[in-house]
Amino acid sequence: MRRETERWRGIAAVTFLAAAVALLFTAPGALLVGVVGGAYAGYARFDAAPTPDLSVEREVSETDPARGDEVAVTVTVRNDGGFLPDLRLVDGVPDALDVTEGSPRLATALRAGKEARFSYRVEASRGDHAFDGLTVVARDAAGSAEVETTVEADGDTAVRCVPELDDIGGFPLRAQATRHVGRLTTNEGGTGVEFHATREYRRGDPLSRLDWRRLARTGELATVEFREERAGTVVLVVDTRLEAYVAGPDEAAAVERSVGAAGAIADSLLDAGDRVGLASYGPRRAWLPPGLGRDHRQRLRRTLALDDAFAPLPPTDPFFSRTTLTRLLGRLPSNAQVVCLTPLVDDGVAAFARQLDAHGHAVTVVSPDPTDGSGVGEALARVERRLRVRDVRRAGIRVLDWEAGTPLTVALATAERRWRA
């Protein structure tokens, strides 16, 4: 794209004014000013902006860093064309990566065949971050015209960060369960470890389950039934609406905390043999059906880290809560319980949790608290959120109220004592 910079916009007016003064008052000094101004105006008028012919190479020190690591980025630009007297360069840093040292910009002059190099550092955050091309602005020597273009860089073009999952030791589920053998005790008799009841002996019952004491005492055959243990089916629903991208002072956004907690909870449930699925509650849709196994664990982990639905930057698309709820209810297995991860900053998501519960899905809310400020507005938001947490609990839904700065394991242990009381 070529455009005029209007750097010499007033020079013509100054030239004509000086010439007029020289003619009217016979002033040699004014005439000299007019001559010089005319020379500059002519130079600016007829000097053309150069067409840059550049080769760009980008080198990233670590393309798969851990979250929070500093990544060094080095950009090398080679001039394959003519002399560029005024060259401005801006690297296409992904929006979700913060520059911590140096600058992704460079202003220089570059002779034919020469190279320029600049470096900077970014802090890695969760997600798949693709660099844009290098923005190039080349001006003529007078600075009156410029050409802007984008040059794609060779070498490294992206940084991918898949965080490690925290170990929380375990996550308590509610009584809702599947027909698969697992860790949840039920009110039905069968095989297990906890005594449930005795019944009349039936042909084919295993000898290990005969009530030998009753046989010795009464001479009657009876079979012992134990309380069955079954696996749970859990769907983790992460609130990814625009409202959920809130954060307290010096804290990560609530969505970041929710995504991290979802990964830790999923890892814990899969270790316990439960079936785990994943969904987003926001304008960017994500759905992973409940499953088991190592491959499913990796898919879930990569979905949380890399899927656009859980991106570190807030969404700009419109959100329709009723449509999202209807779609989710159509996908949820009838025996699935839901762990909803949300900061509970508005009534909409509280109503969403109650509606899921009303449709027969046992709901547990894990709520990172973003109201950690000291201002009047923060205090009001904190009170409103506490009232919302109370109302959700009164609806019979378990809520883990997770304060900022508190490890998830500690918050979980505190909530579990409350749930058992």
C-alpha positions as CSV (number, residue, x, y, z in Angstrom):
1,M,0.0,0.0,0.0
2,R,1.4,3.4,-1.1
3,R,0.5,6.6,0.5
4,E,1.7,10.2,1.0
5,T,2.9,11.0,4.5
6,E,2.1,14.8,4.2
7,R,5.4,15.5,6.0
8,W,6.0,18.5,3.7
9,R,2.4,19.6,3.5
10,G,3.1,23.3,4.5
11,I,6.2,23.8,2.5
12,A,4.5,25.0,-0.6
13,A,2.5,27.6,1.3
14,V,5.7,28.8,3.0
15,T,7.4,29.1,-0.4
16,F,4.6,31.2,-2.0
17,L,4.4,33.4,1.1
18,A,8.1,34.1,1.1
19,A,8.1,34.8,-2.7
20,A,5.2,37.3,-2.2
21,V,7.0,39.1,0.6
22,A,10.2,39.3,-1.5
23,L,8.3,40.9,-4.4
24,L,6.3,43.3,-2.3
25,F,9.1,44.5,0.0
26,T,12.2,43.8,-2.1
27,A,13.5,41.5,0.7
28,P,16.5,39.4,-0.4
29,G,16.1,37.2,2.7
30,A,12.5,36.3,2.0
31,L,13.5,35.5,-1.6
32,L,16.2,33.1,-0.4
33,V,13.6,31.4,1.9
34,G,11.3,31.0,-1.1
35,V,14.0,29.5,-3.2
36,V,15.1,27.0,-0.5
37,G,11.4,26.1,0.2
38,G,10.8,25.6,-3.5
39,A,13.8,23.3,-3.7
40,Y,12.5,21.2,-0.8
41,A,9.0,21.1,-2.2
42,G,10.3,19.9,-5.6
43,Y,12.5,17.3,-4.0
44,A,9.6,16.0,-1.9
45,R,7.3,16.0,-4.9
46,F,9.5,14.0,-7.3
47,D,11.2,11.6,-4.8
48,A,9.4,8.2,-5.0
49,A,9.0,5.7,-2.2
50,P,11.2,2.6,-2.7
51,T,9.7,-0.9,-3.1
52,P,11.2,-3.1,-0.4
53,D,12.5,-6.6,-1.4
54,L,13.2,-8.3,1.9
55,S,13.9,-11.8,3.2
56,V,12.8,-12.4,6.8
57,E,13.7,-15.3,9.1
58,R,12.3,-15.7,12.6
59,E,13.9,-17.9,15.3
60,V,12.2,-18.8,18.5
61,S,14.2,-20.3,21.4
62,E,11.5,-22.7,22.5
63,T,8.4,-23.6,20.4
64,D,6.9,-25.8,23.1
65,P,7.5,-23.9,26.3
66,A,5.9,-24.4,29.7
67,R,3.4,-21.8,30.9
68,G,5.2,-18.7,32.3
69,D,8.5,-19.4,30.6
70,E,10.3,-16.6,28.7
71,V,10.8,-17.3,25.1
72,A,13.4,-15.4,23.1
73,V,12.5,-14.3,19.5
74,T,15.1,-13.2,17.0
75,V,14.1,-11.7,13.7
76,T,16.7,-11.3,10.9
77,V,15.8,-9.1,7.8
78,R,17.9,-9.1,4.7
79,N,17.6,-6.5,1.9
80,D,17.5,-8.2,-1.4
81,G,16.7,-5.0,-3.3
82,G,18.0,-1.4,-3.5
83,F,19.0,1.0,-0.7
84,L,16.2,1.6,1.8
85,P,17.0,5.0,3.6
86,D,14.1,4.8,6.1
87,L,12.8,1.3,7.1
88,R,10.3,0.6,9.9
89,L,9.8,-3.0,11.0
90,V,7.1,-4.5,13.3
91,D,7.0,-8.2,14.1
92,G,3.6,-9.9,14.3
93,V,3.5,-10.9,18.0
94,P,0.4,-13.0,18.9
95,D,-2.1,-11.0,21.0
96,A,-2.0,-13.5,23.8
97,L,1.8,-13.3,24.3
98,D,3.1,-10.4,26.4
99,V,6.5,-8.9,25.5
100,T,8.6,-8.9,28.7
101,E,12.0,-7.6,27.3
102,G,13.2,-5.8,24.2
103,S,10.9,-4.6,21.5
104,P,9.4,-6.3,18.4
105,R,10.0,-3.0,16.5
106,L,13.0,-1.7,14.6
107,A,13.7,1.5,12.7
108,T,16.8,1.5,10.5
109,A,18.4,2.2,7.1
110,L,19.4,-0.9,5.1
111,R,21.8,-1.0,2.2
112,A,21.5,-3.6,-0.6
113,G,22.6,-7.1,0.5
114,K,22.9,-6.1,4.2
115,E,21.0,-7.6,7.2
116,A,19.4,-6.1,10.3
117,R,18.5,-8.1,13.4
118,F,16.4,-7.4,16.5
119,S,15.4,-9.6,19.4
120,Y,12.8,-9.6,22.2
121,R,11.3,-11.9,24.8
122,V,7.7,-13.0,25.3
123,E,6.0,-14.8,28.2
124,A,4.4,-18.2,27.2
125,S,0.8,-18.6,28.0
126,R,-1.6,-21.5,27.4
127,G,-2.6,-22.1,23.8
128,D,-1.4,-22.3,20.2
129,H,-0.1,-18.9,19.3
130,A,0.8,-18.2,15.6
131,F,2.9,-15.2,14.6
132,D,1.7,-12.9,11.9
133,G,4.0,-11.7,9.2
134,L,6.5,-8.8,9.6
135,T,4.9,-5.4,8.9
136,V,7.3,-3.3,6.8
137,V,7.0,0.4,6.1
138,A,9.6,1.9,3.7
139,R,9.9,5.6,3.1
140,D,11.9,7.7,0.6
141,A,14.8,9.8,1.8
142,A,12.6,12.9,2.0
143,G,10.0,11.0,4.0
144,S,7.2,12.3,1.8
145,A,5.9,8.9,0.6
146,E,5.9,5.5,2.1
147,V,5.1,1.9,1.1
148,E,3.5,-0.5,3.7
149,T,3.5,-4.3,3.1
150,T,3.6,-7.6,5.1
151,V,6.4,-10.1,4.6
152,E,5.9,-13.7,5.8
153,A,8.8,-15.0,7.8
154,D,10.7,-18.3,7.3
155,G,11.6,-20.4,10.3
156,D,9.5,-20.6,13.4
157,T,5.9,-19.4,13.0
158,A,4.2,-20.4,16.2
159,V,4.5,-21.1,20.0
160,R,2.5,-23.9,21.5
161,C,2.0,-24.2,25.2
162,V,0.2,-27.2,26.8
163,P,0.5,-26.8,30.6
164,E,1.1,-29.7,32.9
165,L,-1.9,-30.7,35.0
166,D,-1.9,-30.1,38.7
167,D,-2.3,-33.1,41.0
168,I,-5.2,-32.5,43.4
169,G,-5.3,-36.1,44.7
170,G,-9.0,-36.7,44.0
171,F,-12.3,-35.1,43.4
172,P,-15.5,-36.2,45.3
173,L,-18.4,-37.0,43.1
174,R,-22.1,-37.2,43.9
175,A,-24.2,-40.4,43.9
176,Q,-25.1,-40.4,40.3
177,A,-23.3,-43.2,38.5
178,T,-23.1,-45.5,35.4
179,R,-23.5,-49.2,35.1
180,H,-19.7,-49.6,34.8
181,V,-17.7,-50.9,37.8
182,G,-16.0,-48.0,39.7
183,R,-15.6,-46.2,42.9
184,L,-19.1,-44.7,43.6
185,T,-21.2,-46.7,46.1
186,T,-24.9,-47.1,45.2
187,N,-28.1,-48.2,46.9
188,E,-28.3,-51.4,44.8
189,G,-27.1,-54.8,45.8
190,G,-24.5,-56.9,44.0
191,T,-20.7,-57.4,44.1
192,G,-18.7,-55.0,46.1
193,V,-17.0,-54.5,49.5
194,E,-19.7,-53.0,51.7
195,F,-22.5,-55.1,53.1
196,H,-26.0,-54.3,51.7
197,A,-28.5,-57.1,52.5
198,T,-29.1,-60.9,52.3
199,R,-31.6,-62.6,50.1
200,E,-32.8,-66.2,49.4
201,Y,-30.3,-68.4,47.7
202,R,-30.7,-68.8,43.9
203,R,-29.2,-71.6,41.9
204,G,-25.9,-70.5,40.4
205,D,-24.9,-68.0,43.2
206,P,-21.2,-68.2,44.0
207,L,-20.2,-70.1,47.1
208,S,-18.1,-67.2,48.3
209,R,-21.3,-65.1,48.8
210,L,-23.2,-67.8,50.8
211,D,-24.2,-66.7,54.4
212,W,-22.5,-69.6,56.2
213,R,-23.4,-68.4,59.6
214,R,-27.1,-68.4,58.8
215,L,-26.8,-71.9,57.3
216,A,-25.2,-73.1,60.5
217,R,-27.8,-71.4,62.7
218,T,-31.0,-72.2,60.8
219,G,-30.1,-74.6,58.1
220,E,-31.3,-72.2,55.4
221,L,-29.3,-71.1,52.4
222,A,-29.0,-67.4,51.9
223,T,-26.8,-65.2,49.7
224,V,-25.1,-62.0,50.9
225,E,-25.3,-58.9,48.7
226,F,-22.8,-56.1,48.9
227,R,-23.3,-52.4,48.0
228,E,-22.2,-52.1,44.4
229,E,-19.5,-49.7,43.3
230,R,-19.9,-48.1,39.9
231,A,-18.0,-45.6,37.8
232,G,-19.2,-42.0,37.5
233,T,-19.8,-40.2,34.2
234,V,-18.8,-36.6,34.5
235,V,-18.9,-33.7,32.1
236,L,-16.8,-30.6,32.9
237,V,-18.4,-27.4,31.6
238,V,-16.2,-24.4,31.6
239,D,-17.8,-20.9,31.5
240,T,-16.1,-19.1,28.6
241,R,-18.5,-16.2,28.1
242,L,-17.2,-12.7,27.9
243,E,-18.4,-12.2,31.5
244,A,-16.1,-14.9,32.7
245,Y,-12.9,-13.1,31.6
246,V,-12.6,-11.2,34.8
247,A,-9.6,-11.0,37.1
248,G,-8.6,-9.6,40.5
249,P,-5.5,-7.4,40.9
250,D,-2.4,-9.4,39.9
251,E,-4.4,-12.5,39.3
252,A,-5.0,-14.6,36.2
253,A,-8.4,-14.3,34.5
254,A,-11.1,-16.5,36.0
255,V,-11.3,-18.5,32.7
256,E,-7.6,-19.3,33.1
257,R,-8.1,-20.6,36.6
258,S,-11.2,-22.5,35.5
259,V,-9.4,-24.2,32.6
260,G,-6.5,-25.2,34.9
261,A,-8.9,-26.6,37.5
262,A,-10.8,-28.5,34.8
263,G,-7.6,-30.2,33.7
264,A,-6.6,-31.1,37.2
265,I,-10.1,-32.4,38.0
266,A,-10.3,-34.4,34.8
267,D,-6.9,-36.0,35.5
268,S,-8.0,-37.0,39.0
269,L,-11.3,-38.5,37.8
270,L,-9.7,-40.4,35.0
271,D,-7.2,-41.8,37.5
272,A,-10.1,-43.1,39.6
273,G,-11.7,-44.9,36.6
274,D,-14.5,-42.4,35.9
275,R,-15.6,-41.4,32.4
276,V,-14.9,-37.7,31.8
277,G,-16.2,-35.3,29.1
278,L,-15.7,-31.7,28.4
279,A,-17.8,-28.8,27.1
280,S,-17.7,-25.0,26.9
281,Y,-20.5,-22.6,28.0
282,G,-19.8,-19.7,25.7
283,P,-20.1,-18.5,22.1
284,R,-17.1,-20.6,20.9
285,R,-18.3,-24.2,21.1
286,A,-16.4,-27.2,22.3
287,W,-17.6,-30.8,23.0
288,L,-15.7,-33.9,24.0
289,P,-17.9,-36.9,24.8
290,P,-17.2,-38.7,28.1
291,G,-14.4,-41.3,27.8
292,L,-11.6,-43.2,29.4
293,G,-8.0,-44.2,28.7
294,R,-4.7,-42.6,27.9
295,D,-5.7,-41.4,24.4
296,H,-8.8,-39.7,25.8
297,R,-6.8,-38.0,28.5
298,Q,-4.4,-36.6,25.9
299,R,-7.3,-35.4,23.8
300,L,-8.9,-33.7,26.8
301,R,-5.7,-32.0,27.8
302,R,-5.0,-30.7,24.3
303,T,-8.6,-29.5,23.9
304,L,-8.3,-27.4,27.1
305,A,-4.9,-26.0,26.1
306,L,-5.4,-25.4,22.3
307,D,-9.1,-25.3,21.4
308,D,-10.3,-21.8,20.4
309,A,-13.3,-22.2,22.8
310,F,-10.9,-21.9,25.8
311,A,-8.6,-19.3,24.3
312,P,-6.9,-16.9,26.7
313,L,-8.4,-13.9,24.9
314,P,-12.1,-13.1,25.4
315,P,-14.6,-13.9,22.6
316,T,-16.2,-11.2,20.4
317,D,-19.0,-13.4,19.0
318,P,-22.6,-13.1,20.3
319,F,-23.8,-15.7,22.9
320,F,-27.2,-17.3,23.0
321,S,-27.7,-19.0,26.4
322,R,-30.9,-20.9,25.6
323,T,-29.5,-22.4,22.4
324,T,-26.3,-23.5,24.2
325,L,-28.3,-25.1,27.1
326,T,-30.5,-27.0,24.7
327,R,-27.6,-28.3,22.7
328,L,-25.7,-29.4,25.8
329,L,-28.8,-31.2,27.3
330,G,-29.1,-33.0,24.0
331,R,-25.5,-34.3,24.3
332,L,-25.3,-35.1,28.0
333,P,-25.7,-38.8,28.9
334,S,-28.8,-39.2,31.0
335,N,-26.7,-40.5,34.0
336,A,-24.0,-37.8,33.7
337,Q,-23.3,-35.4,36.4
338,V,-21.9,-31.9,35.7
339,V,-18.9,-30.0,37.2
340,C,-19.5,-26.4,36.2
341,L,-16.4,-24.1,36.4
342,T,-17.4,-20.5,36.5
343,P,-16.6,-17.3,38.5
344,L,-20.4,-16.8,39.2
345,V,-20.2,-13.1,38.3
346,D,-23.8,-12.9,37.0
347,D,-27.2,-14.5,37.4
348,G,-27.1,-16.1,33.9
349,V,-24.6,-18.8,34.8
350,A,-26.3,-19.4,38.2
351,A,-29.6,-20.1,36.3
352,F,-27.7,-22.4,33.9
353,A,-26.5,-24.5,36.8
354,R,-30.0,-24.7,38.3
355,Q,-31.5,-25.7,35.0
356,L,-29.0,-28.5,34.6
357,D,-29.8,-29.7,38.1
358,A,-33.6,-29.5,37.3
359,H,-33.1,-31.8,34.3
360,G,-31.7,-34.6,36.6
361,H,-28.0,-34.0,36.4
362,A,-26.2,-33.7,39.7
363,V,-24.3,-30.4,39.6
364,T,-21.2,-29.3,41.4
365,V,-19.9,-25.7,40.9
366,V,-16.2,-24.9,41.1
367,S,-16.1,-21.1,41.3
368,P,-12.8,-19.2,41.2
369,D,-13.3,-15.9,43.0
370,P,-12.2,-12.9,41.0
371,T,-13.4,-10.3,43.5
372,D,-10.1,-9.6,45.3
373,G,-10.0,-5.8,45.1
374,S,-10.2,-3.2,47.8
375,G,-12.2,-0.5,45.9
376,V,-15.9,0.3,46.4
377,G,-16.9,-1.4,43.1
378,E,-14.9,-4.6,44.0
379,A,-16.6,-4.7,47.4
380,L,-20.0,-4.5,45.8
381,A,-19.2,-7.2,43.3
382,R,-17.9,-9.4,46.1
383,V,-21.1,-9.0,48.1
384,E,-23.3,-9.7,45.0
385,R,-21.2,-12.8,44.2
386,R,-21.5,-14.2,47.8
387,L,-25.3,-13.8,47.7
388,R,-25.3,-15.6,44.3
389,V,-23.2,-18.5,45.8
390,R,-25.7,-18.7,48.7
391,D,-28.7,-18.9,46.4
392,V,-27.0,-21.7,44.3
393,R,-26.3,-23.6,47.5
394,R,-29.9,-23.2,48.7
395,A,-31.0,-24.8,45.4
396,G,-29.2,-28.0,46.5
397,I,-26.1,-27.5,44.4
398,R,-22.7,-28.0,45.8
399,V,-20.4,-25.0,45.4
400,L,-16.6,-24.9,45.8
401,D,-15.8,-21.2,46.5
402,W,-12.2,-20.9,45.4
403,E,-10.6,-17.7,46.7
404,A,-7.7,-16.1,44.8
405,G,-4.3,-17.1,46.1
406,T,-5.6,-20.4,47.6
407,P,-4.3,-23.7,46.1
408,L,-7.1,-25.7,44.6
409,T,-6.3,-28.7,46.8
410,V,-6.8,-26.5,49.9
411,A,-10.1,-25.1,48.6
412,L,-11.2,-28.6,47.7
413,A,-10.4,-30.0,51.2
414,T,-12.4,-27.1,52.8
415,A,-15.4,-27.6,50.6
416,E,-15.4,-31.4,51.1
417,R,-15.6,-30.9,54.9
418,R,-18.6,-28.6,54.3
419,W,-20.3,-31.1,51.9
420,R,-19.9,-33.9,54.5
421,A,-21.3,-31.8,57.4
